[in-house]
Amino acid sequence: MAWIALLFAGLGEVVGVTGINRWNRTRGGAALALMLGGFLVSFVLLSLAMRTISMGTAYAIWTAIGTVGGTVVGMIAYGESRQPKRLLFLALVVGAAVGLKLVG
């Protein structure tokens, strides 16, 4: 159950970061709600996950989900760069998170 909470915590971080980007573009109430709601859900679920998953592993995986997710959203929704080197480094982030899960 903790791993599912951690997965959704990471997705909440992606929602929060997307909200920041929208807030910077529009300054609207919906963008603010998206940002605050995403981060609230993210932090609550991360806290729950850390009851059974070690802090270092949980934080690294949460950060990796947010990093990769935010980058993918940027590529798809906002036309950010899709250079092969950028994709390689995203794959390295995923590999590091998987490695932590396997050894932790």
Buried (B, 14 or more C-beta within 10 A) or exposed (E): EBEEBBBBBBBBBBBBBBBBBBBEEEEEEEBBEBBEBBBEBBBBBBEBBBEEBEEEBBBBBBBBBBBBBBBBBBBEEEEBEEEEEEBEEBEEBEEEBEEBBEEE
